[in-house]
Amino acid sequence: MLLTRTKRRLCTASLDAAAAGSLPLLAIVGAPNAGKSTLYNRLVRTELSARSFRPRALVAPTAGTTRDRMEGESEWLGYRFRVVDTGGIEHFQDKPVSLAARSRWHAPPACPQVLLLVDAKAGAGAAEERLASLLRRLRPVHDPSAGAVLLAANKCDSREARHGMHELWSLGLGEPRLLSALHGVGSAELLDDVVAAMQRREAESTGDAVGKVAVVGRPNVGKSSLLNALLGQERMVVNPVAGTTRDSVACEYEWRGEKLLLIDTAGIRRQAAGGEEREELDRAAVAAARVAISQCHVALLLLDAYQGLTRADLAIAGLVTEQQKSCVIVANKADRLDAAARRAFSDSVRERMPWLDYAPVLHASALTGAGVDEALDTAASALAWRRTKVPKRRLNELFARAQLLRPLPVVRGARLKMQYATQHATESPTFVFRMNRQAEMHPSVVRWVERTLRSHWPFDATPLRLVFKADP
Ligand code: GDP
């Protein structure tokens, strides 16, 4: 017993040191015996990395058994976070505010995502109410629904417990999530919500509210010309924004009343010039594009429609898709092409960049300015779609109806069913479909799901990540 406790502390300490400050934190709080340790163990067990520690909390049916703060790492759908089991409500009772301050709970982004776990059978008592009133203060005033607190009703494995769960609305912490930490019921849905909330808070705290548009393309496609057309004299006086690399420069730009950050890699040609080979220039341009793309939400991919596609174009286009960025393909130098040649160029783009099928191809001329506004409008629309959160209820109604019209296939003797769908608040739109069981999804089914989604919410110029999961 002594050895276990010592070992456990060591694990906790090294995890603290390794992960402190880098991964978002989920703090599980609740009354003694609400099931915090069981849930902690379930969450920490979901991690996929074999290298990491898998500390285990001590679980026993006696109230108040877990006294130490336990900390471990978890992962859900590729998103890593730390989990801390706060070790019982008794720690909160004396000086809850000072404890909150010590844990930096007041200060986002260090402020953890809090999960209040209540035993649905026991219901919410005075202790929970006190704790809930403290936790309500952690919610941002401007958006109480997006608060730093989630509420879960544990031990919902019996019917009467589920009844009791409805009383928990009175805690003022929003919808209680139904859970049985012991049997895993509801844990996938809870993890979906935890990760979505963490990602939303992260995006807010990193100032990702300003849309970032990168202008990328190989040398000579017309990036400088396009930026000059947009920025005019301004370009000469803008200050580089901190945090961008020397290969790319970002400047603030206002488009139809909305602030954008334009990331510009046009300077690369002049930096790398000086008798160097074209291939060398191309390599430098692809490297600069990689950085710019990683920083942006939407890539304006410039192509030279007069000259045609090259390997460097394909390389840059590949980077855009690889990083799941929205994309507007600008077929530049349209002033040198007739209608038939433009159509032929669009066809060659579709044929040689099939993976960018979500990106519209717009013909433009940086020289005359034709089509430039439309390209920026499309980029702005992509930015708006990236931020769009589809209401869970409407999403589920859509797929319930769609499955009636077109049932999913029968695989290994049983029909596949989508139990529910949810959108994660990820930087690029991600939809998770909870299935009745684990099965490989046929590409035609995946395409049908995407078409169905886009027929209601077009997500212009934006790739969608679709994940099909069965309960763990
Ligand atoms: P960058 O290397 O991508 O920044 O390309 P530049 O903007 O420097 O343009 C390369 C060359 O293409 C220059 O000679 C431009 O004048 C020319 N160019 C750029 N855009 C257009 C266009 O829309 N039409 C025509 N005809 N020429 C263009």
Boltz pocket constraint, residues with backbone or C-beta under 6 A from the ligand:
constraints:
  - pocket:
      binder: B
      contacts: [[A, 217], [A, 218], [A, 219], [A, 220], [A, 221], [A, 222], [A, 223], [A, 224], [A, 225], [A, 226], [A, 266], [A, 269], [A, 332], [A, 333], [A, 334], [A, 335], [A, 336], [A, 364], [A, 365], [A, 366], [A, 367], [A, 368]]
      max_distance: 6.0
